[in-house]
Amino acid sequence: MNRKAKTALVLALVAVVAMAFRVSWNALRDVAKAIGADGTAATLYPFVVDGLMALA
């Protein structure tokens, strides 16, 4: 596989990951608000959940 194809594949993967994060953002933020988290914690909660999945 040449360099151009690898770059396109990586960019496509990054796009899919970004879209998945965006879709889960509202749901995770709403869950955090529902359990009583303040605004800052509710905003950071999606990073924690999706970040841990990314690390795994």
C-alpha distance matrix in Angstrom:
0.0 3.8 6.7 8.3 6.3 6.7 10.2 11.0 10.4 12.6 15.1 15.5 16.2 18.6 20.3 20.9 22.3 24.5 25.8 26.6 28.4 30.4 31.5 32.7 34.4 37.5 38.0 37.8 40.0 42.5 42.6 43.3 46.1 47.5 48.0 49.8 47.3 48.2 46.1 44.2 43.4 42.4 39.9 38.4 38.3 35.1 33.3 34.8 33.9 30.3 29.8 31.0 28.6 25.7 26.9 27.3
3.8 0.0 3.8 5.6 5.5 6.4 8.8 10.2 10.9 12.6 14.5 15.7 16.8 18.7 20.3 21.5 22.9 24.6 26.2 27.4 29.0 30.6 32.1 33.5 34.8 38.0 38.9 38.6 40.5 43.2 43.5 44.0 46.6 48.3 48.9 50.4 47.8 48.4 46.1 44.0 43.6 42.7 40.0 38.5 38.8 35.6 33.7 35.4 34.8 31.2 30.5 32.0 29.9 26.7 28.0 28.9
6.7 3.8 0.0 3.8 5.5 5.1 6.1 8.6 9.9 10.6 12.3 14.2 15.4 16.5 18.3 20.1 21.1 22.5 24.4 25.9 27.0 28.6 30.4 31.8 32.7 36.0 37.1 36.6 38.3 41.2 41.6 41.9 44.4 46.4 46.9 48.2 45.4 45.8 43.4 41.2 41.0 40.2 37.3 35.9 36.5 33.3 31.2 33.1 32.8 29.2 28.3 30.0 28.3 24.9 26.1 27.4
8.3 5.6 3.8 0.0 3.8 5.5 5.1 6.3 8.7 10.0 10.6 12.3 14.3 15.4 16.5 18.5 20.1 21.1 22.7 24.5 25.8 27.0 28.8 30.6 31.5 34.5 35.9 35.7 37.2 40.0 40.7 41.2 43.5 45.4 46.2 47.5 44.8 45.0 42.5 40.5 40.5 39.4 36.5 35.4 36.0 32.7 30.9 33.1 32.7 29.0 28.4 30.5 28.6 25.3 27.0 28.4
6.3 5.5 5.5 3.8 0.0 3.8 5.4 5.1 6.2 8.7 9.9 10.5 12.3 14.3 15.3 16.6 18.4 19.9 21.2 22.7 24.4 25.8 27.2 28.9 30.2 33.2 34.2 34.2 36.0 38.6 39.1 39.8 42.3 43.9 44.7 46.3 43.8 44.3 41.9 40.2 39.8 38.6 35.9 34.8 35.0 31.6 30.0 32.1 31.3 27.5 27.3 29.1 26.8 23.7 25.6 26.6
6.7 6.4 5.1 5.5 3.8 0.0 3.8 5.4 5.0 6.2 8.6 9.8 10.6 12.3 14.2 15.4 16.5 18.3 20.1 21.2 22.6 24.4 25.9 27.2 28.5 31.7 32.6 32.2 34.1 36.8 37.1 37.6 40.2 42.0 42.5 44.0 41.4 42.0 39.8 37.8 37.3 36.3 33.7 32.2 32.5 29.2 27.4 29.2 28.6 24.9 24.3 26.0 23.9 20.7 22.2 23.3
10.2 8.8 6.1 5.1 5.4 3.8 0.0 3.8 5.4 5.2 6.2 8.6 9.9 10.6 12.3 14.4 15.4 16.4 18.4 20.1 21.1 22.5 24.5 25.9 26.8 30.0 31.2 30.9 32.4 35.3 35.9 36.2 38.6 40.6 41.3 42.5 39.7 40.1 37.6 35.6 35.5 34.5 31.6 30.4 31.0 27.7 25.8 28.0 27.7 23.9 23.3 25.4 23.7 20.3 22.1 23.7
11.0 10.2 8.6 6.3 5.1 5.4 3.8 0.0 3.8 5.5 5.1 6.1 8.6 9.9 10.5 12.4 14.3 15.3 16.5 18.4 20.0 21.1 22.7 24.5 25.6 28.6 29.8 29.9 31.5 34.1 34.9 35.5 37.8 39.6 40.5 41.9 39.4 39.8 37.2 35.6 35.4 34.0 31.2 30.4 30.8 27.3 25.8 28.2 27.5 23.7 23.7 25.9 23.8 20.7 23.0 24.4
10.4 10.9 9.9 8.7 6.2 5.0 5.4 3.8 0.0 3.8 5.5 5.1 6.2 8.7 9.9 10.7 12.4 14.2 15.5 16.6 18.4 20.1 21.3 22.8 24.3 27.3 28.2 28.1 30.1 32.6 33.0 33.8 36.3 37.9 38.7 40.3 37.9 38.6 36.3 34.7 34.2 32.8 30.3 29.2 29.2 25.7 24.3 26.3 25.3 21.6 21.7 23.5 21.0 18.1 20.4 21.4
12.6 12.6 10.6 10.0 8.7 6.2 5.2 5.5 3.8 0.0 3.8 5.4 5.1 6.2 8.6 9.9 10.5 12.2 14.3 15.4 16.5 18.3 20.1 21.2 22.3 25.6 26.6 26.1 27.9 30.7 31.1 31.5 34.1 35.9 36.5 37.9 35.3 35.9 33.6 31.8 31.3 30.2 27.5 26.2 26.4 23.1 21.4 23.4 22.8 19.0 18.7 20.7 18.7 15.5 17.6 19.0
15.1 14.5 12.3 10.6 9.9 8.6 6.2 5.1 5.5 3.8 0.0 3.8 5.4 5.1 6.2 8.7 9.9 10.5 12.3 14.3 15.3 16.5 18.4 20.1 20.9 24.0 25.4 25.2 26.7 29.4 30.2 30.7 32.9 34.9 35.8 37.0 34.4 34.7 32.1 30.5 30.4 29.0 26.2 25.3 25.8 22.4 20.9 23.4 22.9 19.1 19.1 21.6 19.8 16.7 19.2 21.0
15.5 15.7 14.2 12.3 10.5 9.8 8.6 6.1 5.1 5.4 3.8 0.0 3.8 5.5 5.1 6.3 8.7 9.9 10.7 12.4 14.3 15.4 16.7 18.6 20.0 22.8 23.8 24.1 25.9 28.3 29.1 30.0 32.1 33.8 34.9 36.4 34.1 34.7 32.2 30.9 30.6 28.8 26.3 25.7 25.7 22.0 21.1 23.5 22.5 18.7 19.3 21.6 19.2 16.6 19.6 20.7
16.2 16.8 15.4 14.3 12.3 10.6 9.9 8.6 6.2 5.1 5.4 3.8 0.0 3.8 5.4 5.2 6.2 8.6 9.9 10.6 12.3 14.3 15.5 16.7 18.2 21.4 22.0 21.9 24.0 26.4 26.8 27.6 30.1 31.7 32.5 34.1 31.8 32.7 30.5 29.0 28.3 26.7 24.4 23.4 23.1 19.6 18.5 20.6 19.3 15.6 16.1 18.1 15.6 13.0 15.9 16.9
18.6 18.7 16.5 15.4 14.3 12.3 10.6 9.9 8.7 6.2 5.1 5.5 3.8 0.0 3.8 5.5 5.1 6.1 8.6 9.9 10.5 12.2 14.3 15.4 16.3 19.5 20.7 20.3 21.9 24.7 25.4 25.8 28.1 30.0 30.8 32.1 29.5 30.1 27.7 26.1 25.7 24.3 21.6 20.7 20.9 17.4 16.0 18.5 17.9 14.1 14.3 16.9 15.0 12.2 15.1 16.9
20.3 20.3 18.3 16.5 15.3 14.2 12.3 10.5 9.9 8.6 6.2 5.1 5.4 3.8 0.0 3.8 5.5 5.1 6.2 8.6 9.9 10.6 12.4 14.4 15.3 18.1 19.5 19.8 21.2 23.7 24.7 25.5 27.5 29.3 30.6 31.9 29.5 29.9 27.3 26.1 26.0 24.1 21.5 21.1 21.3 17.7 17.0 19.8 18.9 15.2 16.2 18.9 16.9 14.6 17.9 19.5
20.9 21.5 20.1 18.5 16.6 15.4 14.4 12.4 10.7 9.9 8.7 6.3 5.2 5.5 3.8 0.0 3.8 5.4 5.2 6.2 8.6 9.9 10.6 12.4 14.2 16.9 17.7 18.1 20.1 22.2 22.9 24.1 26.3 27.7 28.9 30.6 28.5 29.4 27.2 26.2 25.5 23.5 21.3 20.9 20.4 16.6 16.5 18.9 17.3 13.7 15.3 17.5 14.9 13.2 16.8 17.7
22.3 22.9 21.1 20.1 18.4 16.5 15.4 14.3 12.4 10.5 9.9 8.7 6.2 5.1 5.5 3.8 0.0 3.8 5.5 5.1 6.2 8.6 9.9 10.7 12.1 15.4 16.0 15.8 17.8 20.3 20.7 21.5 23.9 25.5 26.4 28.0 25.7 26.7 24.6 23.3 22.4 20.7 18.5 17.7 17.2 13.5 13.0 15.3 13.9 10.1 11.5 13.9 11.5 9.7 13.3 14.5
24.5 24.6 22.5 21.1 19.9 18.3 16.4 15.3 14.2 12.2 10.5 9.9 8.6 6.1 5.1 5.4 3.8 0.0 3.8 5.5 5.1 6.2 8.7 10.0 10.4 13.6 15.1 15.0 16.3 18.9 20.0 20.5 22.5 24.5 25.6 26.8 24.4 24.8 22.4 21.2 20.9 19.0 16.4 16.1 16.3 12.6 12.1 15.1 14.3 10.8 12.2 15.2 13.6 11.8 15.3 17.1
25.8 26.2 24.4 22.7 21.2 20.1 18.4 16.5 15.5 14.3 12.3 10.7 9.9 8.6 6.2 5.2 5.5 3.8 0.0 3.8 5.4 5.1 6.2 8.7 9.8 12.2 13.6 14.4 15.9 17.9 19.2 20.3 22.0 23.6 25.2 26.7 24.7 25.3 22.8 22.3 21.9 19.4 17.2 17.6 17.3 13.4 14.0 16.9 15.5 12.3 14.5 17.2 15.1 14.1 17.8 19.0
26.6 27.4 25.9 24.5 22.7 21.2 20.1 18.4 16.6 15.4 14.3 12.4 10.6 9.9 8.6 6.2 5.1 5.5 3.8 0.0 3.8 5.4 5.1 6.3 8.5 11.2 11.5 12.1 14.3 16.2 16.8 18.2 20.4 21.6 22.9 24.7 22.9 24.0 22.0 21.5 20.5 18.1 16.5 16.4 15.3 11.5 12.4 14.7 12.6 9.6 12.4 14.5 12.1 11.8 15.5 16.2
28.4 29.0 27.0 25.8 24.4 22.6 21.1 20.0 18.4 16.5 15.3 14.3 12.3 10.5 9.9 8.6 6.2 5.1 5.4 3.8 0.0 3.8 5.5 5.2 6.0 9.4 10.3 9.9 11.7 14.2 14.9 15.7 17.9 19.6 20.7 22.1 19.9 20.8 18.8 17.9 17.1 14.9 12.9 12.7 12.0 8.2 8.8 11.5 10.1 7.2 9.7 12.4 10.9 10.5 14.1 15.4
30.4 30.6 28.6 27.0 25.8 24.4 22.5 21.1 20.1 18.3 16.5 15.4 14.3 12.2 10.6 9.9 8.6 6.2 5.1 5.4 3.8 0.0 3.8 5.5 5.1 7.5 9.6 10.2 11.0 13.3 14.9 15.8 17.2 19.1 20.8 21.9 19.9 20.3 17.8 17.5 17.3 14.6 12.5 13.4 13.1 9.5 10.8 13.9 12.8 10.4 13.0 15.8 14.6 14.3 17.8 19.2
31.5 32.1 30.4 28.8 27.2 25.9 24.5 22.7 21.3 20.1 18.4 16.7 15.5 14.3 12.4 10.6 9.9 8.7 6.2 5.1 5.5 3.8 0.0 3.8 5.6 6.7 7.7 9.4 11.0 12.2 13.6 15.4 16.8 18.0 19.9 21.6 20.1 21.1 18.9 19.2 18.5 15.4 14.1 15.2 14.1 10.6 12.7 15.2 13.3 11.3 14.5 16.7 14.9 15.4 19.0 19.7
32.7 33.5 31.8 30.6 28.9 27.2 25.9 24.5 22.8 21.2 20.1 18.6 16.7 15.4 14.4 12.4 10.7 10.0 8.7 6.3 5.2 5.5 3.8 0.0 3.8 5.7 5.4 6.0 8.5 10.0 10.6 12.3 14.3 15.3 16.8 18.7 17.2 18.6 17.0 17.1 15.8 12.8 12.1 12.7 10.9 7.5 10.2 12.0 9.8 8.5 12.0 13.8 12.3 13.5 16.7 17.3
34.4 34.8 32.7 31.5 30.2 28.5 26.8 25.6 24.3 22.3 20.9 20.0 18.2 16.3 15.3 14.2 12.1 10.4 9.8 8.5 6.0 5.1 5.6 3.8 0.0 3.8 5.6 5.4 6.0 8.5 10.0 10.7 12.3 14.2 15.7 16.9 15.0 15.8 13.7 13.7 13.0 10.0 8.7 9.8 8.9 5.7 8.5 11.0 9.9 9.0 11.9 14.2 13.7 14.5 17.5 18.7
37.5 38.0 36.0 34.5 33.2 31.7 30.0 28.6 27.3 25.6 24.0 22.8 21.4 19.5 18.1 16.9 15.4 13.6 12.2 11.2 9.4 7.5 6.7 5.7 3.8 0.0 3.8 5.6 5.1 6.0 8.6 9.9 10.5 12.0 14.4 15.5 14.2 14.9 12.9 14.0 13.5 9.9 9.4 11.7 10.5 8.4 11.7 13.8 12.6 12.4 15.4 17.4 16.9 18.1 21.0 22.0
38.0 38.9 37.1 35.9 34.2 32.6 31.2 29.8 28.2 26.6 25.4 23.8 22.0 20.7 19.5 17.7 16.0 15.1 13.6 11.5 10.3 9.6 7.7 5.4 5.6 3.8 0.0 3.8 5.5 5.2 6.2 8.7 9.9 10.4 12.6 14.5 13.8 15.5 14.3 15.5 14.0 10.5 11.2 12.7 10.5 8.6 12.3 13.5 11.4 11.9 15.3 16.5 15.7 17.6 20.4 20.7
37.8 38.6 36.6 35.7 34.2 32.2 30.9 29.9 28.1 26.1 25.2 24.1 21.9 20.3 19.8 18.1 15.8 15.0 14.4 12.1 9.9 10.2 9.4 6.0 5.4 5.6 3.8 0.0 3.8 5.4 5.0 6.3 8.7 9.8 10.8 12.7 11.4 13.4 12.6 13.1 11.0 7.9 8.8 9.6 6.8 5.5 9.3 9.9 8.2 9.3 12.4 13.4 13.3 15.4 17.8 18.3
40.0 40.5 38.3 37.2 36.0 34.1 32.4 31.5 30.1 27.9 26.7 25.9 24.0 21.9 21.2 20.1 17.8 16.3 15.9 14.3 11.7 11.0 11.0 8.5 6.0 5.1 5.5 3.8 0.0 3.8 5.4 5.1 6.3 8.6 10.1 10.9 9.2 10.3 9.0 10.0 8.7 5.1 6.1 8.1 6.5 6.3 9.8 11.0 10.4 11.7 14.1 15.7 16.2 17.8 20.0 21.1
42.5 43.2 41.2 40.0 38.6 36.8 35.3 34.1 32.6 30.7 29.4 28.3 26.4 24.7 23.7 22.2 20.3 18.9 17.9 16.2 14.2 13.3 12.2 10.0 8.5 6.0 5.2 5.4 3.8 0.0 3.8 5.4 5.0 6.0 8.7 9.9 9.6 11.1 10.4 12.5 11.2 7.5 9.4 11.7 9.8 9.8 13.4 14.2 13.1 14.6 17.4 18.5 18.7 20.7 23.0 23.6
42.6 43.5 41.6 40.7 39.1 37.1 35.9 34.9 33.0 31.1 30.2 29.1 26.8 25.4 24.7 22.9 20.7 20.0 19.2 16.8 14.9 14.9 13.6 10.6 10.0 8.6 6.2 5.0 5.4 3.8 0.0 3.8 5.4 5.0 6.4 8.8 8.9 11.6 11.9 13.4 11.1 8.1 10.7 11.9 9.0 9.6 13.2 12.9 11.4 13.7 16.4 16.7 17.0 19.6 21.5 21.7
43.3 44.0 41.9 41.2 39.8 37.6 36.2 35.5 33.8 31.5 30.7 30.0 27.6 25.8 25.5 24.1 21.5 20.5 20.3 18.2 15.7 15.8 15.4 12.3 10.7 9.9 8.7 6.3 5.1 5.4 3.8 0.0 3.8 5.4 5.4 6.6 5.4 8.2 9.0 10.1 7.5 5.0 8.3 9.2 6.7 8.7 11.7 11.2 10.9 13.5 15.5 16.0 17.1 19.4 20.9 21.5
46.1 46.6 44.4 43.5 42.3 40.2 38.6 37.8 36.3 34.1 32.9 32.1 30.1 28.1 27.5 26.3 23.9 22.5 22.0 20.4 17.9 17.2 16.8 14.3 12.3 10.5 9.9 8.7 6.3 5.0 5.4 3.8 0.0 3.8 5.5 5.1 5.0 6.8 7.6 10.0 8.5 5.8 9.2 11.2 9.7 11.5 14.6 14.6 14.5 16.8 18.8 19.6 20.7 22.8 24.5 25.2
47.5 48.3 46.4 45.4 43.9 42.0 40.6 39.6 37.9 35.9 34.9 33.8 31.7 30.0 29.3 27.7 25.5 24.5 23.6 21.6 19.6 19.1 18.0 15.3 14.2 12.0 10.4 9.8 8.6 6.0 5.0 5.4 3.8 0.0 3.8 5.4 7.4 9.9 11.3 13.7 11.8 9.3 12.7 14.4 12.1 13.7 17.0 16.6 15.7 18.3 20.7 20.9 21.7 24.2 25.9 26.1
48.0 48.9 46.9 46.2 44.7 42.5 41.3 40.5 38.7 36.5 35.8 34.9 32.5 30.8 30.6 28.9 26.4 25.6 25.2 22.9 20.7 20.8 19.9 16.8 15.7 14.4 12.6 10.8 10.1 8.7 6.4 5.4 5.5 3.8 0.0 3.8 6.0 9.5 11.8 13.5 10.8 9.5 13.2 14.0 11.4 13.8 16.7 15.5 14.9 18.0 19.9 19.7 20.9 23.7 24.7 24.9
49.8 50.4 48.2 47.5 46.3 44.0 42.5 41.9 40.3 37.9 37.0 36.4 34.1 32.1 31.9 30.6 28.0 26.8 26.7 24.7 22.1 21.9 21.6 18.7 16.9 15.5 14.5 12.7 10.9 9.9 8.8 6.6 5.1 5.4 3.8 0.0 3.8 6.5 9.4 11.5 9.4 8.8 12.5 13.6 12.0 14.9 17.4 16.5 16.7 19.7 21.2 21.4 23.0 25.4 26.4 27.0
47.3 47.8 45.4 44.8 43.8 41.4 39.7 39.4 37.9 35.3 34.4 34.1 31.8 29.5 29.5 28.5 25.7 24.4 24.7 22.9 19.9 19.9 20.1 17.2 15.0 14.2 13.8 11.4 9.2 9.6 8.9 5.4 5.0 7.4 6.0 3.8 0.0 3.8 6.6 7.9 5.7 5.7 9.3 10.1 9.1 12.3 14.3 13.6 14.5 17.4 18.5 19.0 20.9 23.0 23.8 24.9
48.2 48.4 45.8 45.0 44.3 42.0 40.1 39.8 38.6 35.9 34.7 34.7 32.7 30.1 29.9 29.4 26.7 24.8 25.3 24.0 20.8 20.3 21.1 18.6 15.8 14.9 15.5 13.4 10.3 11.1 11.6 8.2 6.8 9.9 9.5 6.5 3.8 0.0 3.8 5.7 5.4 6.0 8.6 10.1 10.5 13.5 15.1 15.1 16.6 19.0 19.8 20.9 23.0 24.6 25.5 27.0
46.1 46.1 43.4 42.5 41.9 39.8 37.6 37.2 36.3 33.6 32.1 32.2 30.5 27.7 27.3 27.2 24.6 22.4 22.8 22.0 18.8 17.8 18.9 17.0 13.7 12.9 14.3 12.6 9.0 10.4 11.9 9.0 7.6 11.3 11.8 9.4 6.6 3.8 0.0 3.8 5.6 5.1 6.2 8.7 10.0 12.3 13.8 14.7 16.3 18.0 18.9 20.6 22.5 23.6 24.9 26.7
44.2 44.0 41.2 40.5 40.2 37.8 35.6 35.6 34.7 31.8 30.5 30.9 29.0 26.1 26.1 26.2 23.3 21.2 22.3 21.5 17.9 17.5 19.2 17.1 13.7 14.0 15.5 13.1 10.0 12.5 13.4 10.1 10.0 13.7 13.5 11.5 7.9 5.7 3.8 0.0 3.8 5.4 5.1 6.3 8.6 11.2 11.7 12.5 14.8 16.5 16.6 18.5 20.8 21.5 22.5 24.6
43.4 43.6 41.0 40.5 39.8 37.3 35.5 35.4 34.2 31.3 30.4 30.6 28.3 25.7 26.0 25.5 22.4 20.9 21.9 20.5 17.1 17.3 18.5 15.8 13.0 13.5 14.0 11.0 8.7 11.2 11.1 7.5 8.5 11.8 10.8 9.4 5.7 5.4 5.6 3.8 0.0 3.8 5.4 5.1 5.9 9.3 10.1 10.0 12.1 14.4 14.7 15.9 18.3 19.6 20.3 22.1
42.4 42.7 40.2 39.4 38.6 36.3 34.5 34.0 32.8 30.2 29.0 28.8 26.7 24.3 24.1 23.5 20.7 19.0 19.4 18.1 14.9 14.6 15.4 12.8 10.0 9.9 10.5 7.9 5.1 7.5 8.1 5.0 5.8 9.3 9.5 8.8 5.7 6.0 5.1 5.4 3.8 0.0 3.8 5.5 5.2 7.6 9.7 10.3 11.3 13.3 14.6 16.0 17.6 19.1 20.5 22.0
39.9 40.0 37.3 36.5 35.9 33.7 31.6 31.2 30.3 27.5 26.2 26.3 24.4 21.6 21.5 21.3 18.5 16.4 17.2 16.5 12.9 12.5 14.1 12.1 8.7 9.4 11.2 8.8 6.1 9.4 10.7 8.3 9.2 12.7 13.2 12.5 9.3 8.6 6.2 5.1 5.4 3.8 0.0 3.8 5.7 6.7 8.0 9.8 11.4 12.4 13.3 15.5 17.1 17.8 19.4 21.4
38.4 38.5 35.9 35.4 34.8 32.2 30.4 30.4 29.2 26.2 25.3 25.7 23.4 20.7 21.1 20.9 17.7 16.1 17.6 16.4 12.7 13.4 15.2 12.7 9.8 11.7 12.7 9.6 8.1 11.7 11.9 9.2 11.2 14.4 14.0 13.6 10.1 10.1 8.7 6.3 5.1 5.5 3.8 0.0 3.8 5.7 5.4 6.6 9.1 10.3 10.4 12.5 14.6 15.2 16.3 18.5
38.3 38.8 36.5 36.0 35.0 32.5 31.0 30.8 29.2 26.4 25.8 25.7 23.1 20.9 21.3 20.4 17.2 16.3 17.3 15.3 12.0 13.1 14.1 10.9 8.9 10.5 10.5 6.8 6.5 9.8 9.0 6.7 9.7 12.1 11.4 12.0 9.1 10.5 10.0 8.6 5.9 5.2 5.7 3.8 0.0 3.9 5.4 5.1 6.3 8.6 9.5 10.8 12.6 14.1 15.3 16.8
35.1 35.6 33.3 32.7 31.6 29.2 27.7 27.3 25.7 23.1 22.4 22.0 19.6 17.4 17.7 16.6 13.5 12.6 13.4 11.5 8.2 9.5 10.6 7.5 5.7 8.4 8.6 5.5 6.3 9.8 9.6 8.7 11.5 13.7 13.8 14.9 12.3 13.5 12.3 11.2 9.3 7.6 6.7 5.7 3.9 0.0 3.8 5.4 5.3 5.9 7.8 9.8 10.6 11.8 13.9 15.3
33.3 33.7 31.2 30.9 30.0 27.4 25.8 25.8 24.3 21.4 20.9 21.1 18.5 16.0 17.0 16.5 13.0 12.1 14.0 12.4 8.8 10.8 12.7 10.2 8.5 11.7 12.3 9.3 9.8 13.4 13.2 11.7 14.6 17.0 16.7 17.4 14.3 15.1 13.8 11.7 10.1 9.7 8.0 5.4 5.4 3.8 0.0 3.8 5.6 5.4 5.3 8.1 9.7 10.0 11.5 13.8
34.8 35.4 33.1 33.1 32.1 29.2 28.0 28.2 26.3 23.4 23.4 23.5 20.6 18.5 19.8 18.9 15.3 15.1 16.9 14.7 11.5 13.9 15.2 12.0 11.0 13.8 13.5 9.9 11.0 14.2 12.9 11.2 14.6 16.6 15.5 16.5 13.6 15.1 14.7 12.5 10.0 10.3 9.8 6.6 5.1 5.4 3.8 0.0 3.8 5.7 5.1 6.0 8.6 9.8 10.4 12.2
33.9 34.8 32.8 32.7 31.3 28.6 27.7 27.5 25.3 22.8 22.9 22.5 19.3 17.9 18.9 17.3 13.9 14.3 15.5 12.6 10.1 12.8 13.3 9.8 9.9 12.6 11.4 8.2 10.4 13.1 11.4 10.9 14.5 15.7 14.9 16.7 14.5 16.6 16.3 14.8 12.1 11.3 11.4 9.1 6.3 5.3 5.6 3.8 0.0 3.8 5.5 5.4 6.5 8.8 10.1 10.8
30.3 31.2 29.2 29.0 27.5 24.9 23.9 23.7 21.6 19.0 19.1 18.7 15.6 14.1 15.2 13.7 10.1 10.8 12.3 9.6 7.2 10.4 11.3 8.5 9.0 12.4 11.9 9.3 11.7 14.6 13.7 13.5 16.8 18.3 18.0 19.7 17.4 19.0 18.0 16.5 14.4 13.3 12.4 10.3 8.6 5.9 5.4 5.7 3.8 0.0 3.8 5.4 5.0 6.1 8.7 9.9
29.8 30.5 28.3 28.4 27.3 24.3 23.3 23.7 21.7 18.7 19.1 19.3 16.1 14.3 16.2 15.3 11.5 12.2 14.5 12.4 9.7 13.0 14.5 12.0 11.9 15.4 15.3 12.4 14.1 17.4 16.4 15.5 18.8 20.7 19.9 21.2 18.5 19.8 18.9 16.6 14.7 14.6 13.3 10.4 9.5 7.8 5.3 5.1 5.5 3.8 0.0 3.8 5.4 5.0 6.2 8.6
31.0 32.0 30.0 30.5 29.1 26.0 25.4 25.9 23.5 20.7 21.6 21.6 18.1 16.9 18.9 17.5 13.9 15.2 17.2 14.5 12.4 15.8 16.7 13.8 14.2 17.4 16.5 13.4 15.7 18.5 16.7 16.0 19.6 20.9 19.7 21.4 19.0 20.9 20.6 18.5 15.9 16.0 15.5 12.5 10.8 9.8 8.1 6.0 5.4 5.4 3.8 0.0 3.8 5.4 5.1 6.2
28.6 29.9 28.3 28.6 26.8 23.9 23.7 23.8 21.0 18.7 19.8 19.2 15.6 15.0 16.9 14.9 11.5 13.6 15.1 12.1 10.9 14.6 14.9 12.3 13.7 16.9 15.7 13.3 16.2 18.7 17.0 17.1 20.7 21.7 20.9 23.0 20.9 23.0 22.5 20.8 18.3 17.6 17.1 14.6 12.6 10.6 9.7 8.6 6.5 5.0 5.4 3.8 0.0 3.8 5.4 5.1
25.7 26.7 24.9 25.3 23.7 20.7 20.3 20.7 18.1 15.5 16.7 16.6 13.0 12.2 14.6 13.2 9.7 11.8 14.1 11.8 10.5 14.3 15.4 13.5 14.5 18.1 17.6 15.4 17.8 20.7 19.6 19.4 22.8 24.2 23.7 25.4 23.0 24.6 23.6 21.5 19.6 19.1 17.8 15.2 14.1 11.8 10.0 9.8 8.8 6.1 5.0 5.4 3.8 0.0 3.8 5.5
26.9 28.0 26.1 27.0 25.6 22.2 22.1 23.0 20.4 17.6 19.2 19.6 15.9 15.1 17.9 16.8 13.3 15.3 17.8 15.5 14.1 17.8 19.0 16.7 17.5 21.0 20.4 17.8 20.0 23.0 21.5 20.9 24.5 25.9 24.7 26.4 23.8 25.5 24.9 22.5 20.3 20.5 19.4 16.3 15.3 13.9 11.5 10.4 10.1 8.7 6.2 5.1 5.4 3.8 0.0 3.8
27.3 28.9 27.4 28.4 26.6 23.3 23.7 24.4 21.4 19.0 21.0 20.7 16.9 16.9 19.5 17.7 14.5 17.1 19.0 16.2 15.4 19.2 19.7 17.3 18.7 22.0 20.7 18.3 21.1 23.6 21.7 21.5 25.2 26.1 24.9 27.0 24.9 27.0 26.7 24.6 22.1 22.0 21.4 18.5 16.8 15.3 13.8 12.2 10.8 9.9 8.6 6.2 5.1 5.5 3.8 0.0
